[in-house]
Amino acid sequence: MDLETMICETEEGIGRITLNRPERGNGLTPQLISELAETVEHLDLDPEVRVMVLAGNGTGFCGGYDLVASAENMLEGEFGSEDAPEGSPVDARVQAENHDPSKTWDPMVDYAGMSRNVKAFMSLFHCTKPVICKVHGFCVAGGTDLALCSDLLLISDDAKIGYPPARAWGSPTTSLWAYRLGAQRAKRLLFTGDSLSGKEAAEAGLAIESHPAGELDQAVDDLAARIAMLPLNQLQMMKLLVNQSLYAQGLHQTQIIGTVFDGITRHTPEGYAFQQRAAEAGFMQAVRERDEPFGDFGLKPEGS
């Protein structure tokens, strides 16, 4: 594989995927999302790998979608199919045109784009081998899709994990919060956009373990090595067995709704106002003004 946004390594039954865009908070881009799905499939087909570990380089795991360029330009036809920023995928250009408030919004354009991202994130869930996600620093917004689609989440005590876009301009597309936390705790987070510390995430059951930052790497390595002691076929059966309970609870249908809602959030009066502010003052300023009333700006939101 020729990877540009992540590193893939294997050793002693463990496959390691490390997001490698530290200068952008490992922000999600079409290329990163595509390479993630490719890398997961590659390791899933490797007979020597029994367990995968997903991590991120830099000061945090993942700050969500890298939205600065699109949020500051995708308004009122500022760019169309012929004059999108260099390197923009065709889908991003179509999305931009679809966001023009003077035109009719086509919800299926949003769904087509975001549902492909959901499939890539869910490759972590659907692959046959256990996936451990190691979170340090921050894991917010779209970054939580990676963490929650993994099988086991280990997090540093001082990390922050949450979905601030619930306040404006976002809906969790993989929609796993209620399945991981239960309905009431999921509502508590999504009704406020608040984040949890790593220690709080473990206490709530969102993470399986939390550790002091200096001890997280060793804890993840120890657990991965312990899992890798089992025969691969046993691990595959155990993962499929447990996953069936989430399938039976309607996870696929919930994700369809969450993905459609994500498009709707960008086409409400509040969604248009948020993007108008991003176009005027910059995306980070719009996020700052959204989050400062809650007292938690600085948790490395999307685009940081």
C-alpha positions as CSV (number, residue, x, y, z in Angstrom):
1,M,0.0,0.0,0.0
2,D,1.1,3.5,-0.8
3,L,-0.3,5.5,2.2
4,E,0.1,9.2,2.8
5,T,-2.2,9.9,5.7
6,M,-1.4,7.0,8.0
7,I,1.2,4.4,8.9
8,C,0.5,0.6,8.8
9,E,2.8,-1.8,10.7
10,T,2.6,-5.4,11.8
11,E,4.4,-7.3,14.6
12,E,3.8,-10.5,16.5
13,G,0.2,-10.9,15.6
14,I,-0.7,-7.2,16.0
15,G,-1.5,-4.8,13.1
16,R,-1.0,-1.1,13.9
17,I,-2.8,1.7,12.1
18,T,-1.6,5.2,13.0
19,L,-3.3,8.3,11.7
20,N,-0.5,10.6,10.5
21,R,-1.7,14.1,9.9
22,P,-0.5,15.6,13.2
23,E,-0.2,19.1,11.8
24,R,-4.0,19.0,11.2
25,G,-5.0,17.2,14.4
26,N,-5.3,14.0,12.2
27,G,-8.4,15.7,10.7
28,L,-10.5,13.5,8.5
29,T,-10.2,14.0,4.7
30,P,-11.6,11.9,1.8
31,Q,-8.1,10.5,1.3
32,L,-7.6,9.6,5.0
33,I,-11.0,7.9,5.1
34,S,-10.3,5.9,1.9
35,E,-6.9,4.9,3.2
36,L,-8.4,3.8,6.5
37,A,-10.8,1.4,4.8
38,E,-8.0,0.1,2.6
39,T,-5.7,-0.5,5.5
40,V,-8.3,-2.2,7.6
41,E,-9.1,-4.6,4.8
42,H,-5.4,-5.2,4.2
43,L,-4.8,-6.2,7.8
44,D,-8.0,-8.2,8.0
45,L,-6.8,-10.4,5.1
46,D,-3.3,-10.8,6.6
47,P,-3.3,-14.3,8.2
48,E,-0.5,-13.3,10.6
49,V,-2.6,-10.5,12.2
50,R,-5.0,-11.4,15.1
51,V,-5.8,-7.9,16.5
52,M,-5.5,-4.3,15.2
53,V,-4.6,-1.2,17.2
54,L,-5.8,2.2,15.9
55,A,-4.0,5.3,17.2
56,G,-3.0,8.8,16.1
57,N,0.3,10.7,15.9
58,G,0.7,14.1,17.5
59,T,-1.0,15.8,20.4
60,G,-4.3,14.0,20.0
61,F,-6.1,11.1,18.4
62,C,-8.4,12.9,16.0
63,G,-10.1,16.3,15.9
64,G,-12.8,15.3,13.5
65,Y,-13.3,16.3,9.9
66,D,-10.9,18.8,8.4
67,L,-13.6,21.3,7.5
68,V,-11.8,24.6,7.4
69,A,-11.7,24.9,3.6
70,S,-15.2,23.7,2.9
71,A,-16.8,25.6,5.8
72,E,-15.3,28.9,4.7
73,N,-16.1,28.5,1.0
74,M,-19.1,26.2,0.7
75,L,-21.8,28.9,0.8
76,E,-24.0,30.6,-1.8
77,G,-22.2,29.1,-4.7
78,E,-18.8,30.6,-3.8
79,F,-17.3,27.8,-5.8
80,G,-18.9,25.3,-8.2
81,S,-17.8,22.3,-10.2
82,E,-15.4,24.3,-12.3
83,D,-13.7,26.5,-9.6
84,A,-13.5,24.4,-6.5
85,P,-10.2,24.6,-4.5
86,E,-7.4,22.6,-6.1
87,G,-7.5,19.0,-5.0
88,S,-11.1,19.0,-4.0
89,P,-12.8,15.7,-4.8
90,V,-15.8,16.0,-7.2
91,D,-18.1,15.0,-4.4
92,A,-17.0,18.0,-2.4
93,R,-17.8,20.3,-5.3
94,V,-21.2,18.7,-5.7
95,Q,-21.8,19.1,-1.9
96,A,-20.8,22.8,-2.2
97,E,-23.3,23.5,-4.9
98,N,-26.0,21.6,-3.0
99,H,-25.5,24.0,0.0
100,D,-26.4,27.1,-1.8
101,P,-29.4,28.6,0.1
102,S,-30.8,30.1,-3.1
103,K,-31.2,26.6,-4.6
104,T,-33.3,23.5,-3.8
105,W,-31.5,21.2,-1.4
106,D,-31.2,17.6,-2.5
107,P,-30.9,15.5,0.8
108,M,-29.7,12.5,-1.1
109,V,-26.6,14.3,-2.3
110,D,-25.6,14.7,1.4
111,Y,-26.5,11.1,2.1
112,A,-24.5,9.7,-0.8
113,G,-21.4,11.4,0.4
114,M,-21.7,10.8,4.1
115,S,-22.9,7.2,3.8
116,R,-19.7,6.3,2.0
117,N,-17.8,7.7,5.0
118,V,-19.9,5.6,7.4
119,K,-19.1,2.5,5.4
120,A,-15.4,3.3,5.8
121,F,-15.7,3.9,9.5
122,M,-17.7,0.8,9.9
123,S,-14.9,-1.3,8.3
124,L,-13.5,-1.2,11.8
125,F,-16.7,-2.8,13.1
126,H,-17.3,-5.2,10.3
127,C,-13.8,-6.5,9.9
128,T,-13.4,-10.0,11.4
129,K,-10.6,-9.2,13.8
130,P,-10.7,-7.2,17.1
131,V,-9.8,-3.5,16.9
132,I,-8.5,-1.6,19.9
133,C,-8.6,2.2,19.6
134,K,-6.0,4.1,21.6
135,V,-7.2,7.7,22.4
136,H,-4.9,10.4,23.8
137,G,-5.3,14.1,23.9
138,F,-8.6,14.6,22.1
139,C,-11.2,12.6,20.2
140,V,-14.1,14.8,19.1
141,A,-16.8,15.2,16.5
142,G,-16.1,12.9,13.5
143,G,-13.1,11.5,15.3
144,T,-15.5,9.7,17.7
145,D,-16.8,7.7,14.7
146,L,-13.4,5.9,14.5
147,A,-13.3,5.3,18.3
148,L,-16.8,4.0,18.6
149,C,-16.7,1.8,15.5
150,S,-13.7,0.1,17.1
151,D,-14.3,-2.9,19.4
152,L,-12.4,-1.7,22.5
153,L,-11.6,1.9,23.5
154,L,-8.6,2.6,25.8
155,I,-8.1,6.2,26.7
156,S,-5.8,8.4,28.7
157,D,-7.3,9.9,31.9
158,D,-6.9,13.4,30.7
159,A,-8.2,13.0,27.1
160,K,-11.4,14.6,26.0
161,I,-14.0,12.7,23.9
162,G,-17.4,14.1,22.8
163,Y,-19.5,15.4,19.9
164,P,-19.6,19.3,20.1
165,P,-21.3,19.5,16.6
166,A,-24.5,18.4,18.3
167,R,-24.8,22.1,19.1
168,A,-24.9,23.1,15.5
169,W,-24.0,21.7,12.1
170,G,-23.7,18.0,12.8
171,S,-25.3,14.7,13.7
172,P,-23.2,11.5,14.6
173,T,-23.5,9.5,11.4
174,T,-22.4,6.1,12.8
175,S,-24.9,6.7,15.6
176,L,-23.2,4.4,18.1
177,W,-23.6,6.6,21.2
178,A,-26.7,5.0,22.6
179,Y,-25.4,1.5,21.9
180,R,-22.2,2.2,23.8
181,L,-23.6,4.3,26.6
182,G,-27.3,3.6,26.9
183,A,-30.1,6.0,26.0
184,Q,-30.0,8.3,28.9
185,R,-26.2,8.9,29.0
186,A,-26.2,9.4,25.2
187,K,-28.9,12.0,25.5
188,R,-26.9,13.8,28.2
189,L,-24.0,14.2,25.9
190,L,-25.9,14.9,22.6
191,F,-28.3,17.4,24.3
192,T,-25.3,19.6,25.3
193,G,-22.4,18.7,23.0
194,D,-20.4,18.2,26.2
195,S,-17.2,16.1,26.2
196,L,-16.1,13.6,28.8
197,S,-12.6,13.2,30.2
198,G,-11.0,9.8,29.6
199,K,-11.6,8.9,33.2
200,E,-15.2,9.8,32.9
201,A,-15.5,7.9,29.7
202,A,-14.3,4.7,31.4
203,E,-16.6,5.2,34.4
204,A,-19.6,5.6,32.0
205,G,-18.6,2.5,30.0
206,L,-17.8,4.4,26.8
207,A,-14.2,3.3,27.2
208,I,-13.2,-0.1,28.6
209,E,-10.2,1.4,30.4
210,S,-8.5,4.7,31.2
211,H,-4.9,5.2,32.2
212,P,-2.5,8.0,33.0
213,A,-1.1,9.4,29.8
214,G,2.3,8.0,30.4
215,E,0.9,4.5,31.0
216,L,-1.5,4.3,28.0
217,D,0.8,2.9,25.4
218,Q,1.9,0.0,27.7
219,A,-1.7,-0.8,28.7
220,V,-2.7,-1.0,25.0
221,D,0.3,-3.1,24.1
222,D,-0.4,-5.5,27.0
223,L,-4.1,-5.9,26.0
224,A,-3.3,-6.4,22.3
225,A,-0.6,-9.0,23.2
226,R,-3.1,-10.8,25.4
227,I,-5.8,-10.9,22.7
228,A,-3.2,-12.1,20.1
229,M,-2.7,-15.2,22.2
230,L,-6.0,-16.6,21.1
231,P,-6.5,-18.5,17.8
232,L,-7.7,-16.2,15.0
233,N,-10.8,-18.3,14.4
234,Q,-11.9,-18.0,18.0
235,L,-11.5,-14.2,17.9
236,Q,-13.4,-13.9,14.7
237,M,-16.3,-16.0,16.1
238,M,-16.4,-14.0,19.3
239,K,-16.5,-10.7,17.5
240,L,-19.2,-11.8,15.1
241,L,-21.3,-13.3,18.0
242,V,-21.3,-10.1,20.0
243,N,-21.9,-7.9,16.9
244,Q,-25.1,-9.7,16.2
245,S,-26.7,-8.2,19.2
246,L,-26.1,-4.7,17.8
247,Y,-27.3,-5.7,14.3
248,A,-30.5,-7.1,16.0
249,Q,-31.1,-3.8,17.8
250,G,-31.3,-2.0,14.5
251,L,-27.9,-0.4,14.2
252,H,-28.1,-0.2,10.4
253,Q,-31.4,1.6,10.4
254,T,-30.2,4.0,13.1
255,Q,-27.2,4.9,11.0
256,I,-29.4,5.7,8.0
257,I,-31.3,8.2,10.2
258,G,-28.2,9.7,11.7
259,T,-26.6,10.2,8.3
260,V,-29.7,11.8,6.9
261,F,-30.0,14.0,10.0
262,D,-26.3,15.1,9.5
263,G,-27.3,16.6,6.1
264,I,-30.3,18.3,7.6
265,T,-28.3,20.0,10.3
266,R,-26.3,21.9,7.6
267,H,-29.5,23.1,5.9
268,T,-31.5,24.5,8.9
269,P,-31.6,28.2,9.6
270,E,-29.0,27.6,12.3
271,G,-26.9,25.6,10.0
272,Y,-26.8,28.2,7.3
273,A,-26.1,30.9,9.9
274,F,-23.2,28.9,11.3
275,Q,-21.7,28.5,7.8
276,Q,-22.3,32.1,7.0
277,R,-20.3,33.1,10.1
278,A,-17.5,30.6,9.0
279,A,-17.4,32.3,5.6
280,E,-17.2,35.8,7.2
281,A,-14.8,35.2,10.1
282,G,-13.3,31.8,9.5
283,F,-14.3,28.3,10.6
284,M,-12.4,28.3,13.9
285,Q,-14.0,31.6,14.9
286,A,-17.4,30.2,14.1
287,V,-16.7,27.2,16.3
288,R,-15.3,29.4,19.0
289,E,-18.5,31.4,19.1
290,R,-20.6,28.3,19.1
291,D,-18.7,26.6,22.0
292,E,-17.6,29.5,24.2
293,P,-21.0,29.9,25.9
294,F,-20.6,26.3,27.1
295,G,-17.1,27.1,28.5
296,D,-15.3,24.4,26.7
297,F,-13.7,25.9,23.5
298,G,-10.2,24.6,23.2
299,L,-11.0,20.8,23.1
300,K,-9.6,20.6,19.6
301,P,-12.8,20.7,17.6
302,E,-13.2,19.8,14.0
303,G,-10.8,21.6,11.7
304,S,-8.4,22.5,14.5
